[in-house]
């Protein structure tokens, strides 16, 4: 990130935490960010198209509009919350921004956001919504979801390696009938790895040997994941790049032919993987293993 974008991002972060600090001024904000007031104004205006003061006033007005629409507070109460010293000053500012008085706008049904959608906007109930810093394509997103799944599996295997054999093979309680007979931490981890390897084999009409999953060692799972994960992620990237989600396969390696599409297979893997991962993560935590960062919010953090 360049220095201009970095300063803008830090200003937006500061503003999100100080929306109600009406006594602060641009100079004090700039001082906290170790830049001059004039430089901060130039950087913010270059990035947002408006000065720091206008930027903040617009967000406060958007929040005020949201409160007018969603609560029974009086106009003067909303005005004070927005940092205005009087209802008249707030009404004038609101009229300039929205073209209607606060009381008239309240029943108008108009959107609360001012200006183009690419700006930073107030996001109810108390945050900000920022435009994307970079374009994320559907292809990149789907591939990243697979990468996240593989990374979480690596974490699960690392934590499982700290357990005893009896802990790995202890029966697990699952809600309902579950999808795996007599699940254990070991069997679920082996199935999570085998799931990708199995579907990879099906796509090239090769049989998958389920016996490899019988009392498999963690070392063996890691070795299989290194290959199966890499190959599955590469396949998903190829499907995304060439838009082959409708590609259809006929798996003739079983007792009866089975027909599936690329989209269905990828969604199947992720759906059942999420279920199994959740059970394993919970069981590992109960066994005293270190915490796992499996939340996609961390993986896709800005």
C-alpha positions, 0 to 999 in steps of 0.5 A: 500500500502506498503512503497516500492510501495508507494515510487514508486508511488510517484516517478512516479507521480513526474516524470509525472509532471517533464518530462521536468525538465532536470536539476533535479537529483536523489538526488533532487528527493529523497530529495523531497520525504524525502528518500535517493538517494540510497534508492529511487534507490533501491525501484524504481529498485525493482518495475520497474527493472531499476534505476531512471535514466534509467527509466526517460531516457527510457520514454524521449526516448519513447516520443522522438520516438512519436514526431519523428513519429508524427511531422515534428521537426528535430532530433536535436529539438527532441533531445533537447526536450528529454534533450540531449545536442547534436544530436550525443548524442541523436542519440547514445542513440536512436540507443542503445534503438531502434536499428535504427538511429532516421531518419531511425526509423522515417519511420519504423512504429515500436512501440514507447514503449521500454521493456515489456508491464508491465512497465510504458510507455509514453502515448501520447500526454503528459502523462504516462501509468502505469500497473495495480496495482492489477488484476481487473476481469470482475466480479469485474468490472461489480459488481462495476459498479452496486455499482457506480449506486446505490451510485449515486442514493443515492446522487441524493436522498440526493440532492432531499431531499433539494428541495421543493415539487414544485421543485420536481414536476416541468416539465422537458425539455428533448431532443426529445420525451424522454423515460418518459412521463411528466418527473419531478425530482420526477418521474425520481428518482422514476423510477430509483429506481423502475427500479431495483425493477421491474426487480427483480420482473420479474426474480421471476415472481412476478408483480410490482406495478407501483402505488408506483411511483405515487407522491412518497416521497423521504423517500419512495424512499430511503427505496425502494432503500435500498432493491432493490439496495441490491438485484439487486447488489447481483443478478449481483454478482451471475450472474458474479460469475457463468457466467450466463449472458446467463440465460433466463427468461420468464416474464409472469406477463404482458399482453403477455410473455416477454423473456429476458436474464440476460445480456440484462436486466443488460445492459438495466438497466444501459443504461436507468439509465445513461440517467435518472440520467443525466437529474436528475443531470442537473435538481438538479443543475439548482434548486441549489442543491449541486454538485454530484460526478457521474463520474465513473473516481472518483469511479474507481480512482487508 
